[in-house]
């Protein structure tokens, strides 16, 4: 398992070029980072390998000066080729143990959990965080099981000590409730990719993250 600071996951952008309103993906990502995004997952399932790698290399060059890690969805080969800091795997992707054998030790691994069985299975895997997917029903996550809801998220929190990244239908209006239900981090797709002003949208979400974290720390 890699050693990494879970704080880098606090506000987690998952890309979807189909939602960017015709804007270059790099422009949307750059604006979101300026607003407070702390990591970026490249998730572009419609791209062929060459186009995916080109996009990965472009984002890696964009993010590196800001110290923002790039996470690659699914594709271990792309992660290795672009020098990504992390990989995110779903239930139908490469098995976690196999990915861990292929990746350098410093590359962290996240894994989507869609049921409590998945959460229990995660205890035996070399993982750095879990993606709780989806928290709310959303058109950007159509290949998953029933939404967890806030109660389900709280159940996951009670069952594991791993950092939890919540994804699915999250926006500024429900972000605080998601964090208070047990998420350590917010992962967003359309709330940033489709936002008229990705920088401002990211700043709003980052503000929620920071306020909730500060409130929790003050109580401990």
Short mmCIF file of the C-alpha atoms (twelve columns), coordinates in Angstrom:
data_MODEL
# 
_entry.id   MODEL 
# 
loop_
_atom_site.group_PDB 
_atom_site.id 
_atom_site.type_symbol 
_atom_site.label_atom_id 
_atom_site.label_alt_id 
_atom_site.label_comp_id 
_atom_site.label_asym_id 
_atom_site.label_seq_id 
_atom_site.Cartn_x 
_atom_site.Cartn_y 
_atom_site.Cartn_z 
_atom_site.pdbx_PDB_model_num 
ATOM 1   C CA . UNK A 1   0.000   0.000  0.000   1 
ATOM 2   C CA . UNK A 2   1.307   3.429  -0.881  1 
ATOM 3   C CA . UNK A 3   1.843   6.108  1.727   1 
ATOM 4   C CA . UNK A 4   -0.145  9.209  1.000   1 
ATOM 5   C CA . UNK A 5   -1.941  12.014 2.764   1 
ATOM 6   C CA . UNK A 6   -5.737  11.556 2.498   1 
ATOM 7   C CA . UNK A 7   -6.111  15.347 2.532   1 
ATOM 8   C CA . UNK A 8   -5.169  15.358 -1.153  1 
ATOM 9   C CA . UNK A 9   -8.555  13.747 -1.830  1 
ATOM 10  C CA . UNK A 10  -10.590 16.483 -0.125  1 
ATOM 11  C CA . UNK A 11  -12.168 17.924 -3.280  1 
ATOM 12  C CA . UNK A 12  -11.896 15.359 -6.050  1 
ATOM 13  C CA . UNK A 13  -12.748 16.228 -9.660  1 
ATOM 14  C CA . UNK A 14  -13.766 13.354 -11.947 1 
ATOM 15  C CA . UNK A 15  -13.646 14.406 -15.583 1 
ATOM 16  C CA . UNK A 16  -16.322 13.989 -18.216 1 
ATOM 17  C CA . UNK A 17  -15.517 15.807 -21.419 1 
ATOM 18  C CA . UNK A 18  -19.099 15.398 -22.658 1 
ATOM 19  C CA . UNK A 19  -20.253 17.809 -19.932 1 
ATOM 20  C CA . UNK A 20  -17.828 20.674 -20.519 1 
ATOM 21  C CA . UNK A 21  -20.149 22.707 -22.785 1 
ATOM 22  C CA . UNK A 22  -17.701 22.562 -25.648 1 
ATOM 23  C CA . UNK A 23  -14.839 23.957 -23.582 1 
ATOM 24  C CA . UNK A 24  -11.445 22.219 -23.665 1 
ATOM 25  C CA . UNK A 25  -11.183 19.791 -20.764 1 
ATOM 26  C CA . UNK A 26  -7.838  21.295 -19.747 1 
ATOM 27  C CA . UNK A 27  -9.455  24.733 -19.354 1 
ATOM 28  C CA . UNK A 28  -12.180 23.353 -17.096 1 
ATOM 29  C CA . UNK A 29  -9.658  21.415 -15.005 1 
ATOM 30  C CA . UNK A 30  -7.363  24.432 -14.680 1 
ATOM 31  C CA . UNK A 31  -10.221 26.628 -13.496 1 
ATOM 32  C CA . UNK A 32  -11.410 24.011 -11.005 1 
ATOM 33  C CA . UNK A 33  -7.901  23.670 -9.580  1 
ATOM 34  C CA . UNK A 34  -7.711  27.435 -9.163  1 
ATOM 35  C CA . UNK A 35  -10.953 27.192 -7.207  1 
ATOM 36  C CA . UNK A 36  -9.629  24.570 -4.807  1 
ATOM 37  C CA . UNK A 37  -9.785  21.092 -6.349  1 
ATOM 38  C CA . UNK A 38  -7.151  18.911 -4.672  1 
ATOM 39  C CA . UNK A 39  -6.981  15.949 -7.079  1 
ATOM 40  C CA . UNK A 40  -8.224  15.064 -10.556 1 
ATOM 41  C CA . UNK A 41  -9.337  11.693 -11.908 1 
ATOM 42  C CA . UNK A 42  -9.217  11.308 -15.676 1 
ATOM 43  C CA . UNK A 43  -12.294 9.244  -16.501 1 
ATOM 44  C CA . UNK A 44  -12.953 9.294  -20.227 1 
ATOM 45  C CA . UNK A 45  -14.309 5.899  -21.233 1 
ATOM 46  C CA . UNK A 46  -15.050 6.932  -24.830 1 
ATOM 47  C CA . UNK A 47  -11.422 7.746  -25.717 1 
ATOM 48  C CA . UNK A 48  -9.175  5.268  -27.496 1 
ATOM 49  C CA . UNK A 49  -5.812  4.471  -25.954 1 
ATOM 50  C CA . UNK A 50  -3.762  7.084  -27.833 1 
ATOM 51  C CA . UNK A 51  -6.251  9.860  -27.153 1 
ATOM 52  C CA . UNK A 52  -6.542  8.829  -23.499 1 
ATOM 53  C CA . UNK A 53  -2.765  8.889  -23.079 1 
ATOM 54  C CA . UNK A 54  -2.491  12.266 -24.784 1 
ATOM 55  C CA . UNK A 55  -5.123  13.677 -22.457 1 
ATOM 56  C CA . UNK A 56  -3.402  12.117 -19.445 1 
ATOM 57  C CA . UNK A 57  -0.031  13.602 -20.369 1 
ATOM 58  C CA . UNK A 58  -1.595  17.017 -20.919 1 
ATOM 59  C CA . UNK A 59  -3.337  16.966 -17.542 1 
ATOM 60  C CA . UNK A 60  -0.217  15.680 -15.781 1 
ATOM 61  C CA . UNK A 61  1.738   18.650 -17.157 1 
ATOM 62  C CA . UNK A 62  -1.049  21.018 -16.132 1 
ATOM 63  C CA . UNK A 63  -1.418  19.675 -12.590 1 
ATOM 64  C CA . UNK A 64  2.204   19.038 -11.641 1 
ATOM 65  C CA . UNK A 65  3.161   22.696 -10.977 1 
ATOM 66  C CA . UNK A 66  0.229   22.949 -8.545  1 
ATOM 67  C CA . UNK A 67  1.119   19.756 -6.677  1 
ATOM 68  C CA . UNK A 68  -2.297  18.308 -7.579  1 
ATOM 69  C CA . UNK A 69  -2.194  14.539 -8.156  1 
ATOM 70  C CA . UNK A 70  -3.571  12.923 -11.298 1 
ATOM 71  C CA . UNK A 71  -5.589  9.731  -10.858 1 
ATOM 72  C CA . UNK A 72  -6.338  7.469  -13.807 1 
ATOM 73  C CA . UNK A 73  -9.604  5.586  -13.968 1 
ATOM 74  C CA . UNK A 74  -9.257  1.885  -14.753 1 
ATOM 75  C CA . UNK A 75  -6.278  1.976  -17.144 1 
ATOM 76  C CA . UNK A 76  -3.112  0.766  -15.429 1 
ATOM 77  C CA . UNK A 77  -1.168  1.086  -18.688 1 
ATOM 78  C CA . UNK A 78  -2.108  4.756  -19.020 1 
ATOM 79  C CA . UNK A 79  -1.234  5.423  -15.378 1 
ATOM 80  C CA . UNK A 80  2.217   3.921  -15.879 1 
ATOM 81  C CA . UNK A 81  2.804   5.732  -19.165 1 
ATOM 82  C CA . UNK A 82  1.933   9.187  -17.841 1 
ATOM 83  C CA . UNK A 83  3.398   8.838  -14.341 1 
ATOM 84  C CA . UNK A 84  0.067   9.305  -12.561 1 
ATOM 85  C CA . UNK A 85  0.056   9.491  -8.781  1 
ATOM 86  C CA . UNK A 86  -3.040  7.334  -8.371  1 
ATOM 87  C CA . UNK A 87  -5.371  4.794  -9.963  1 
ATOM 88  C CA . UNK A 88  -9.074  4.285  -9.370  1 
ATOM 89  C CA . UNK A 89  -10.632 0.870  -9.992  1 
ATOM 90  C CA . UNK A 90  -14.240 -0.232 -10.246 1 
ATOM 91  C CA . UNK A 91  -15.842 -3.579 -9.619  1 
ATOM 92  C CA . UNK A 92  -15.338 -4.731 -13.235 1 
ATOM 93  C CA . UNK A 93  -11.792 -3.397 -13.623 1 
ATOM 94  C CA . UNK A 94  -8.460  -5.117 -13.038 1 
ATOM 95  C CA . UNK A 95  -8.353  -6.901 -9.648  1 
ATOM 96  C CA . UNK A 96  -6.753  -4.760 -6.964  1 
ATOM 97  C CA . UNK A 97  -4.001  -7.247 -6.097  1 
ATOM 98  C CA . UNK A 98  -2.958  -7.487 -9.755  1 
ATOM 99  C CA . UNK A 99  -2.903  -3.705 -10.088 1 
ATOM 100 C CA . UNK A 100 -0.816  -3.353 -6.940  1 
ATOM 101 C CA . UNK A 101 1.769   -5.756 -8.359  1 
ATOM 102 C CA . UNK A 102 2.071   -3.716 -11.553 1 
ATOM 103 C CA . UNK A 103 2.140   -0.231 -10.043 1 
ATOM 104 C CA . UNK A 104 5.089   1.468  -8.316  1 
ATOM 105 C CA . UNK A 105 4.751   1.496  -4.528  1 
ATOM 106 C CA . UNK A 106 4.125   5.247  -4.380  1 
ATOM 107 C CA . UNK A 107 1.050   5.088  -6.635  1 
ATOM 108 C CA . UNK A 108 -2.093  4.976  -4.530  1 
ATOM 109 C CA . UNK A 109 -5.190  2.915  -5.330  1 
ATOM 110 C CA . UNK A 110 -8.860  3.698  -4.807  1 
ATOM 111 C CA . UNK A 111 -11.709 1.228  -5.284  1 
ATOM 112 C CA . UNK A 112 -15.418 1.806  -5.845  1 
ATOM 113 C CA . UNK A 113 -17.739 0.000  -3.424  1 
ATOM 114 C CA . UNK A 114 -21.358 -0.569 -4.415  1 
ATOM 115 C CA . UNK A 115 -22.502 -2.897 -1.611  1 
ATOM 116 C CA . UNK A 116 -21.630 -3.799 1.962   1 
ATOM 117 C CA . UNK A 117 -20.107 -7.020 0.610   1 
ATOM 118 C CA . UNK A 118 -17.661 -4.850 -1.336  1 
ATOM 119 C CA . UNK A 119 -16.860 -2.898 1.823   1 
ATOM 120 C CA . UNK A 120 -16.154 -6.099 3.728   1 
ATOM 121 C CA . UNK A 121 -14.003 -7.410 0.880   1 
ATOM 122 C CA . UNK A 122 -11.950 -4.206 0.923   1 
ATOM 123 C CA . UNK A 123 -10.431 -5.146 4.283   1 
ATOM 124 C CA . UNK A 124 -8.283  -7.785 2.567   1 
ATOM 125 C CA . UNK A 125 -7.131  -5.567 -0.306  1 
ATOM 126 C CA . UNK A 126 -4.116  -3.228 -0.611  1 
ATOM 127 C CA . UNK A 127 -6.205  -0.070 -0.911  1 
ATOM 128 C CA . UNK A 128 -5.701  3.549  0.070   1 
ATOM 129 C CA . UNK A 129 -9.292  4.779  -0.121  1 
ATOM 130 C CA . UNK A 130 -12.814 3.688  -1.034  1 
ATOM 131 C CA . UNK A 131 -15.131 5.432  -3.455  1 
ATOM 132 C CA . UNK A 132 -18.703 5.163  -2.171  1 
ATOM 133 C CA . UNK A 133 -20.644 5.048  -5.418  1 
ATOM 134 C CA . UNK A 134 -23.172 6.440  -6.014  1 
ATOM 135 C CA . UNK A 135 -24.362 8.310  -2.941  1 
ATOM 136 C CA . UNK A 136 -27.300 9.766  -4.871  1 
ATOM 137 C CA . UNK A 137 -28.714 8.678  -8.217  1 
ATOM 138 C CA . UNK A 138 -27.026 10.515 -11.079 1 
ATOM 139 C CA . UNK A 139 -26.862 10.254 -14.884 1 
ATOM 140 C CA . UNK A 140 -23.051 10.260 -14.750 1 
ATOM 141 C CA . UNK A 141 -23.003 6.929  -12.842 1 
ATOM 142 C CA . UNK A 142 -25.356 4.613  -14.752 1 
ATOM 143 C CA . UNK A 143 -23.292 1.428  -14.456 1 
ATOM 144 C CA . UNK A 144 -23.652 1.038  -10.686 1 
ATOM 145 C CA . UNK A 145 -26.136 -0.469 -8.253  1 
ATOM 146 C CA . UNK A 146 -28.758 1.305  -6.127  1 
ATOM 147 C CA . UNK A 147 -27.698 4.627  -4.610  1 
ATOM 148 C CA . UNK A 148 -26.332 4.425  -1.062  1 
ATOM 149 C CA . UNK A 149 -28.068 7.496  0.328   1 
ATOM 150 C CA . UNK A 150 -26.826 9.209  3.475   1 
ATOM 151 C CA . UNK A 151 -27.799 6.286  5.731   1 
ATOM 152 C CA . UNK A 152 -25.873 3.861  3.546   1 
ATOM 153 C CA . UNK A 153 -22.853 6.139  3.571   1 
ATOM 154 C CA . UNK A 154 -22.991 6.207  7.369   1 
ATOM 155 C CA . UNK A 155 -23.056 2.391  7.396   1 
ATOM 156 C CA . UNK A 156 -19.937 2.291  5.237   1 
ATOM 157 C CA . UNK A 157 -18.241 4.756  7.582   1 
ATOM 158 C CA . UNK A 158 -18.979 2.500  10.540  1 
ATOM 159 C CA . UNK A 159 -17.571 -0.545 8.727   1 
ATOM 160 C CA . UNK A 160 -14.140 0.705  7.615   1 
ATOM 161 C CA . UNK A 161 -11.303 2.951  8.690   1 
ATOM 162 C CA . UNK A 162 -10.249 3.686  5.103   1 
ATOM 163 C CA . UNK A 163 -10.780 7.221  3.783   1 
ATOM 164 C CA . UNK A 164 -14.131 7.521  2.026   1 
ATOM 165 C CA . UNK A 165 -14.614 9.479  -1.184  1 
ATOM 166 C CA . UNK A 166 -18.297 10.065 -1.849  1 
ATOM 167 C CA . UNK A 167 -19.453 10.366 -5.458  1 
ATOM 168 C CA . UNK A 168 -22.776 10.581 -7.243  1 
ATOM 169 C CA . UNK A 169 -25.182 13.501 -7.345  1 
ATOM 170 C CA . UNK A 170 -23.086 15.689 -5.040  1 
ATOM 171 C CA . UNK A 171 -23.289 19.473 -5.262  1 
ATOM 172 C CA . UNK A 172 -22.961 22.519 -3.006  1 
ATOM 173 C CA . UNK A 173 -26.499 22.044 -1.689  1 
ATOM 174 C CA . UNK A 174 -25.926 18.570 -0.231  1 
ATOM 175 C CA . UNK A 175 -22.153 18.514 0.262   1 
ATOM 176 C CA . UNK A 176 -22.278 19.320 3.979   1 
ATOM 177 C CA . UNK A 177 -24.764 16.523 4.676   1 
ATOM 178 C CA . UNK A 178 -22.564 14.057 2.766   1 
ATOM 179 C CA . UNK A 179 -19.497 14.983 4.781   1 
ATOM 180 C CA . UNK A 180 -21.366 14.828 8.075   1 
ATOM 181 C CA . UNK A 181 -22.695 11.374 7.143   1 
ATOM 182 C CA . UNK A 182 -19.138 10.049 7.082   1 
ATOM 183 C CA . UNK A 183 -17.391 10.993 3.842   1 
ATOM 184 C CA . UNK A 184 -13.857 12.307 4.114   1 
ATOM 185 C CA . UNK A 185 -13.887 13.697 0.592   1 
ATOM 186 C CA . UNK A 186 -16.263 14.864 -2.125  1 
ATOM 187 C CA . UNK A 187 -15.920 13.634 -5.699  1 
ATOM 188 C CA . UNK A 188 -17.875 15.620 -8.264  1 
ATOM 189 C CA . UNK A 189 -18.424 15.354 -12.001 1 
ATOM 190 C CA . UNK A 190 -21.190 17.536 -13.425 1 
ATOM 191 C CA . UNK A 191 -21.095 20.026 -10.536 1 
ATOM 192 C CA . UNK A 192 -17.718 21.155 -11.880 1 
ATOM 193 C CA . UNK A 193 -17.446 19.938 -15.483 1 
ATOM 194 C CA . UNK A 194 -20.808 21.448 -16.445 1 
ATOM 195 C CA . UNK A 195 -20.598 24.525 -14.215 1 
ATOM 196 C CA . UNK A 196 -20.743 27.885 -16.038 1 
ATOM 197 C CA . UNK A 197 -17.844 28.972 -13.818 1 
ATOM 198 C CA . UNK A 198 -15.847 25.908 -12.679 1 
ATOM 199 C CA . UNK A 199 -13.530 28.030 -10.549 1 
ATOM 200 C CA . UNK A 200 -16.380 29.553 -8.558  1 
ATOM 201 C CA . UNK A 201 -18.162 26.206 -8.262  1 
ATOM 202 C CA . UNK A 202 -14.981 24.567 -6.959  1 
ATOM 203 C CA . UNK A 203 -14.442 27.405 -4.477  1 
ATOM 204 C CA . UNK A 204 -17.966 26.910 -3.099  1 
ATOM 205 C CA . UNK A 205 -17.450 23.171 -2.646  1 
ATOM 206 C CA . UNK A 206 -13.978 23.603 -1.186  1 
ATOM 207 C CA . UNK A 207 -15.398 26.084 1.284   1 
ATOM 208 C CA . UNK A 208 -17.912 23.501 2.467   1 
ATOM 209 C CA . UNK A 209 -15.153 20.884 2.824   1 
ATOM 210 C CA . UNK A 210 -12.938 23.211 4.817   1 
ATOM 211 C CA . UNK A 211 -15.729 24.420 7.111   1 
ATOM 212 C CA . UNK A 212 -16.880 20.903 7.962   1 
ATOM 213 C CA . UNK A 213 -13.307 19.716 8.537   1 
ATOM 214 C CA . UNK A 214 -12.596 22.708 10.772  1 
ATOM 215 C CA . UNK A 215 -15.787 22.105 12.726  1 
ATOM 216 C CA . UNK A 216 -14.901 18.442 13.313  1 
ATOM 217 C CA . UNK A 217 -11.352 19.299 14.359  1 
ATOM 218 C CA . UNK A 218 -12.589 21.915 16.833  1 
ATOM 219 C CA . UNK A 219 -14.798 19.319 18.495  1 
ATOM 220 C CA . UNK A 220 -11.955 16.821 18.995  1 
# 
